[in-house]
Amino acid sequence: MLNDRFLRACRREPVDCTPVWFMRQAGRYMAEYRTLRAKHAILEMCKTPELAAQVTLQPIDRFPLDAAIIFADILLPLEPMGISLEFAQGEGPVIHNPVRDRAAVDRLKVVDGDELEYVAEAIRQARRALNGRVPLIGFAGAPFTLASYAIEGGGSRNYLHTKQMMYGDPTAWHALMDKFARVITSYLKRQIKAGAQAIQLFDSWIGCLSAGDYAEYVKPHVQKIFDALKHDGVPLIHFGTGTTAILGQMREAGGDVIGIDWRVHLDEAWAMVGHDRAVQGNLDPLVLFAPLHEIERRVEDILRRAGGRAGHIFNLGHGILPTTPVDHVAATIDMVHKLSQR
């Protein structure tokens, strides 16, 4: 690797400066991406390895980032399992056959990854194109987040149908979560075999749960995934939002790196996680819209709270928003590198 500081930080090894990458760093805020997107539907881009690899490299060609993340979508495993998925214009993902009872759960297939080979091929092509410039991260959605999409039929504010199944039919709930855990494990193993040098598990919606519900309904299934991957030789990142109440449990569930959102100070979160784990985060994505002097103040504060301790990866608390100023993204990366020089 020409630049391995991200991998070193994942392993809590010394680095010359804090590595930085951003969730959704390949996406709509970049003109290069919008040009491609105008010609291709989102699922077409995900399912065409040449396009997915091209989009993966767009931010790496533009910015001095320390890692690339494969261009894909967390919902890709749903289709081969038997869930009808559409990305509706202006609405985001729409599921036409929501999974809301035991019979629907039983109909879902446990696929082994062959149906998602296009993601593995995109990883192989992206690795070749990167040629060791920076590491490549693979990823998948976590069982709770995928289950919530499948049950709700799309996005949700209150997760009514999801929690109705959890509380009203826990047997069906755990059967659904077990199917997702098995599919995700196989999918991520295929990504690692294809060349992913780190893996991130996205539990973007997990913050809607209480600590008790996380322990009972989610943690055992996430733990199975991390237990199955921990000997595959790549760093594992465990990310969620709204997770202040469950950071300790997320650490127990697994992961070499725990993602921290912006709702808690980094040093406080790291103390909850434990300093024998690396952490990733935790700038509010909206701060990238602030004046540069305010961005710098916030970056400095996060780095100060990290205290120069080995094992900090700078990132946002969630993904880059579509209208984020490109020059602010570039400036933030430079700030992190400059202010954290060892």
VEXNUMAR-900092 format. One record per residue (C-alpha): residue in one letter; x, y, z; residue number from 0. Coordinates in steps of 0.001 Angstrom, whole numbers, plus 500000, padded with zeros to 6 digits. Layout:
! residues N
["a" [X Y Z] NUM] ...
//
This chain:
! residues 342
["m" [500000 500000 500000] 0] ["l" [501271 503470 499107] 1] ["n" [499058 504867 501871] 2] ["d" [498172 502469 504688] 3] ["r" [497412 504922 507503] 4] ["f" [493719 503961 507484] 5] ["l" [494519 500266 507982] 6] ["r" [497123 501126 510617] 7] ["a" [494589 503227 512530] 8] ["c" [492061 500372 512376] 9] ["r" [494677 498226 514116] 10] ["r" [495464 501040 516610] 11] ["e" [499000 501380 515273] 12] ["p" [500891 504719 515098] 13] ["v" [500237 506918 512052] 14] ["d" [501889 510054 510684] 15] ["c" [498532 511875 510747] 16] ["t" [494903 510950 511356] 17] ["p" [493383 509133 508364] 18] ["v" [490141 510471 506920] 19] ["w" [487433 509124 504653] 20] ["f" [483734 509973 504430] 21] ["m" [480617 507853 504218] 22] ["r" [478890 508567 500876] 23] ["q" [482116 510158 499652] 24] ["a" [481187 508866 496183] 25] ["g" [477872 510480 495443] 26] ["r" [475595 513313 494464] 27] ["y" [477641 516223 495828] 28] ["m" [480211 515566 493065] 29] ["a" [479586 516789 489501] 30] ["e" [481408 513722 488156] 31] ["y" [478868 511476 489845] 32] ["r" [475858 513531 488700] 33] ["t" [477062 513294 485101] 34] ["l" [477054 509496 485270] 35] ["r" [473827 509363 487257] 36] ["a" [472033 511375 484569] 37] ["k" [472653 508479 482182] 38] ["h" [472100 505490 484474] 39] ["a" [469598 504414 487133] 40] ["i" [470992 503803 490605] 41] ["l" [470488 500027 490486] 42] ["e" [472052 499898 487026] 43] ["m" [475143 501669 488364] 44] ["c" [475365 499276 491307] 45] ["k" [474933 496212 489104] 46] ["t" [477431 497268 486429] 47] ["p" [480903 496595 487870] 48] ["e" [482657 499006 485506] 49] ["l" [480376 501871 486581] 50] ["a" [480529 500981 490285] 51] ["a" [484330 500863 490174] 52] ["q" [484456 504153 488282] 53] ["v" [482257 505907 490868] 54] ["t" [484303 504383 493709] 55] ["l" [487422 506085 492365] 56] ["q" [485881 509501 491666] 57] ["p" [486536 510938 495166] 58] ["i" [489961 509269 495332] 59] ["d" [490972 510991 492098] 60] ["r" [489633 514313 493404] 61] ["f" [490727 514379 497081] 62] ["p" [493649 513113 499224] 63] ["l" [491410 510661 501097] 64] ["d" [492935 507734 502982] 65] ["a" [490444 505037 501937] 66] ["a" [487975 504230 499183] 67] ["i" [484635 502522 499771] 68] ["i" [483017 500427 497076] 69] ["f" [480019 502040 495422] 70] ["a" [476947 499937 496201] 71] ["d" [473719 500164 498209] 72] ["i" [472906 498489 501506] 73] ["l" [469611 497163 500080] 74] ["l" [471147 495076 497267] 75] ["p" [470741 491744 499134] 76] ["l" [466956 492239 499330] 77] ["e" [466184 491479 495664] 78] ["p" [467761 488014 495457] 79] ["m" [466026 487136 498729] 80] ["g" [462678 487737 497035] 81] ["i" [461888 491333 497964] 82] ["s" [460730 493643 495167] 83] ["l" [462859 496788 495349] 84] ["e" [462530 500009 493375] 85] ["f" [464303 503348 493716] 86] ["a" [461451 505751 493014] 87] ["q" [462294 509232 491751] 88] ["g" [462306 511634 494683] 89] ["e" [461134 508966 497147] 90] ["g" [464151 506755 497670] 91] ["p" [463785 502979 498034] 92] ["v" [460301 501515 497795] 93] ["i" [459546 497858 498612] 94] ["h" [456417 496537 496918] 95] ["n" [456001 493350 498978] 96] ["p" [456766 494286 502603] 97] ["v" [457597 491432 504973] 98] ["r" [455028 491671 507768] 99] ["d" [454203 488146 508930] 100] ["r" [455773 484744 509460] 101] ["a" [454619 483443 506078] 102] ["a" [456430 486300 504324] 103] ["v" [459545 485629 506407] 104] ["d" [459438 481949 505490] 105] ["r" [459246 482795 501779] 106] ["l" [462527 484718 501833] 107] ["k" [465504 482882 500340] 108] ["v" [468847 482596 502117] 109] ["v" [471171 483373 499224] 110] ["d" [474871 482563 499329] 111] ["g" [476175 485552 497397] 112] ["d" [476232 484289 493796] 113] ["e" [473394 486679 492995] 114] ["l" [475570 489565 494250] 115] ["e" [478678 488599 492285] 116] ["y" [478531 491965 490510] 117] ["v" [479607 493654 493779] 118] ["a" [482555 491290 494104] 119] ["e" [483545 492023 490501] 120] ["a" [483297 495778 491167] 121] ["i" [485656 495284 494111] 122] ["r" [488145 493414 491938] 123] ["q" [488033 496144 489295] 124] ["a" [488315 498946 491853] 125] ["r" [491302 497262 493515] 126] ["r" [493076 497024 490172] 127] ["a" [492329 500667 489361] 128] ["l" [493425 501863 492799] 129] ["n" [496733 500040 492340] 130] ["g" [497613 500352 496033] 131] ["r" [496972 504098 496314] 132] ["v" [494613 503616 499288] 133] ["p" [492780 500644 500815] 134] ["l" [489305 499648 499621] 135] ["i" [486436 499216 502091] 136] ["g" [483559 496809 501462] 137] ["f" [480264 497007 503322] 138] ["a" [476782 495719 503998] 139] ["g" [473690 496837 505835] 140] ["a" [473172 495267 509265] 141] ["p" [470234 492922 509952] 142] ["f" [468086 495436 511846] 143] ["t" [468388 498155 509223] 144] ["l" [467655 495725 506357] 145] ["a" [464768 494181 508283] 146] ["s" [463291 497615 508956] 147] ["y" [463352 498542 505278] 148] ["a" [461832 495177 504361] 149] ["i" [459059 495438 506942] 150] ["e" [458219 499137 506593] 151] ["g" [458348 499078 502796] 152] ["g" [460802 501981 502686] 153] ["g" [461878 504761 505010] 154] ["s" [460107 505275 508327] 155] ["r" [459793 507833 511105] 156] ["n" [458502 505615 513893] 157] ["y" [459189 501997 512770] 158] ["l" [455634 501019 513674] 159] ["h" [455448 497807 511634] 160] ["t" [458995 496817 512590] 161] ["k" [458330 497093 516302] 162] ["q" [454939 495432 515944] 163] ["m" [456678 492327 514595] 164] ["m" [459438 492515 517215] 165] ["y" [457012 492736 520124] 166] ["g" [454042 490838 518684] 167] ["d" [455754 487910 516960] 168] ["p" [459317 487586 518274] 169] ["t" [459643 484125 516705] 170] ["a" [459053 485564 513234] 171] ["w" [461344 488501 514068] 172] ["h" [464277 486310 515071] 173] ["a" [463742 484063 512042] 174] ["l" [463930 487156 509812] 175] ["m" [467025 488496 511564] 176] ["d" [468701 485090 511325] 177] ["k" [468104 484975 507573] 178] ["f" [469550 488446 507123] 179] ["a" [472564 487622 509327] 180] ["r" [473369 484548 507226] 181] ["v" [472983 486397 503913] 182] ["i" [475084 489344 505130] 183] ["t" [477844 487054 506390] 184] ["s" [478091 485241 503058] 185] ["y" [477959 488535 501148] 186] ["l" [480757 490105 503210] 187] ["k" [482947 487012 502986] 188] ["r" [482608 487207 499209] 189] ["q" [483647 490882 499313] 190] ["i" [486720 490049 501388] 191] ["k" [487674 487226 499017] 192] ["a" [487314 489652 496091] 193] ["g" [489780 492067 497683] 194] ["a" [488010 494309 500210] 195] ["q" [490685 495346 502728] 196] ["a" [488263 496401 505465] 197] ["i" [484539 495882 506039] 198] ["q" [481923 498236 507473] 199] ["l" [478562 497040 508797] 200] ["f" [476005 499869 508541] 201] ["d" [473236 499862 511158] 202] ["s" [471907 503257 510146] 203] ["w" [468501 502918 511828] 204] ["i" [469521 501195 515051] 205] ["g" [469205 504393 517104] 206] ["c" [465416 503974 517228] 207] ["l" [465802 501113 519729] 208] ["s" [466164 501175 523488] 209] ["a" [469204 499518 525029] 210] ["g" [467000 496670 526233] 211] ["d" [465480 496058 522825] 212] ["y" [468907 496128 521177] 213] ["a" [470160 493481 523597] 214] ["e" [467156 491220 523092] 215] ["y" [466258 491606 519438] 216] ["v" [469437 492644 517598] 217] ["k" [472737 492046 519354] 218] ["p" [472834 488205 519083] 219] ["h" [472396 488396 515298] 220] ["v" [475048 491075 514799] 221] ["q" [477405 489088 517012] 222] ["k" [477055 486074 514710] 223] ["i" [478188 488157 511741] 224] ["f" [481263 489566 513470] 225] ["d" [482161 486174 514959] 226] ["a" [482036 484662 511462] 227] ["l" [484246 487398 509973] 228] ["k" [486794 488040 512703] 229] ["h" [489293 485465 511411] 230] ["d" [489190 486667 507793] 231] ["g" [492118 489018 508314] 232] ["v" [490579 492428 507610] 233] ["p" [489529 495200 510032] 234] ["l" [485810 495248 510840] 235] ["i" [483971 498547 511417] 236] ["h" [480652 498586 513297] 237] ["f" [478650 501733 512554] 238] ["g" [475301 503085 513678] 239] ["t" [473601 506404 514356] 240] ["g" [471818 507493 517523] 241] ["t" [473834 504867 519392] 242] ["t" [475023 506692 522528] 243] ["a" [472919 504410 524748] 244] ["i" [474259 501204 523174] 245] ["l" [477920 501901 522371] 246] ["g" [479081 499408 524991] 247] ["q" [476780 496745 523577] 248] ["m" [477937 497458 520037] 249] ["r" [481505 496894 521161] 250] ["e" [480427 493560 522698] 251] ["a" [478603 492610 519501] 252] ["g" [481851 492970 517574] 253] ["g" [484100 495116 515449] 254] ["d" [487671 496352 515595] 255] ["v" [486439 499912 515003] 256] ["i" [483250 501424 516404] 257] ["g" [481649 504261 514456] 258] ["i" [480589 507290 516498] 259] ["d" [477866 509689 515381] 260] ["w" [477874 513451 516136] 261] ["r" [475473 513408 519099] 262] ["v" [478175 512583 521644] 263] ["h" [481682 513945 522236] 264] ["l" [484339 511663 520773] 265] ["d" [486302 511296 524000] 266] ["e" [483167 510370 525970] 267] ["a" [482151 507853 523328] 268] ["w" [485623 506305 523219] 269] ["a" [485526 505870 526989] 270] ["m" [482191 504033 526633] 271] ["v" [483570 501825 523866] 272] ["g" [486907 501191 525590] 273] ["h" [490339 502278 524459] 274] ["d" [491194 498761 523302] 275] ["r" [489021 499471 520255] 276] ["a" [489560 501995 517481] 277] ["v" [486862 504584 516807] 278] ["q" [485655 506356 513689] 279] ["g" [483966 509764 513525] 280] ["n" [482426 512051 514349] 281] ["l" [481764 515374 512578] 282] ["d" [478116 516337 512017] 283] ["p" [477574 516173 508211] 284] ["l" [475832 519567 508371] 285] ["v" [479037 521193 509664] 286] ["l" [480391 520864 506117] 287] ["f" [477942 523641 505168] 288] ["a" [479427 526009 507781] 289] ["p" [482075 528684 507105] 290] ["l" [485590 527246 506884] 291] ["h" [486685 528799 510174] 292] ["e" [483804 526999 511923] 293] ["i" [484636 523705 510228] 294] ["e" [488232 524090 511400] 295] ["r" [487091 524776 514962] 296] ["r" [485002 521608 514958] 297] ["v" [487761 519505 513388] 298] ["e" [490236 520780 515965] 299] ["d" [487848 519873 518780] 300] ["i" [487408 516292 517550] 301] ["l" [491153 515827 517127] 302] ["r" [491768 517310 520577] 303] ["r" [489297 514868 522088] 304] ["a" [491015 511985 520284] 305] ["g" [494146 513133 522112] 306] ["g" [496594 511701 519593] 307] ["r" [495688 508202 520793] 308] ["a" [496313 505477 518232] 309] ["g" [493113 504226 516657] 310] ["h" [491168 507297 515536] 311] ["i" [489796 507480 511983] 312] ["f" [488247 510831 511100] 313] ["n" [484840 510601 509445] 314] ["l" [481407 512150 509575] 315] ["g" [478752 510903 511959] 316] ["h" [476770 509830 508880] 317] ["g" [477020 510295 505112] 318] ["i" [477859 513380 503054] 319] ["l" [474648 515182 502050] 320] ["p" [473912 515734 498331] 321] ["t" [474259 519547 498342] 322] ["t" [477504 519642 500369] 323] ["p" [480019 522178 498930] 324] ["v" [482839 520260 497254] 325] ["d" [485449 522831 498306] 326] ["h" [484431 522352 501949] 327] ["v" [484990 518600 501624] 328] ["a" [488477 519244 500220] 329] ["a" [489267 521793 502922] 330] ["t" [488137 519457 505715] 331] ["i" [490391 516646 504517] 332] ["d" [493351 519038 504423] 333] ["m" [492510 520339 507903] 334] ["v" [492436 516848 509384] 335] ["h" [495799 515932 507865] 336] ["k" [497463 519231 508767] 337] ["l" [496123 519572 512312] 338] ["s" [496877 515965 513256] 339] ["q" [500452 515687 511980] 340] ["r" [502536 513707 514442] 341] 
//
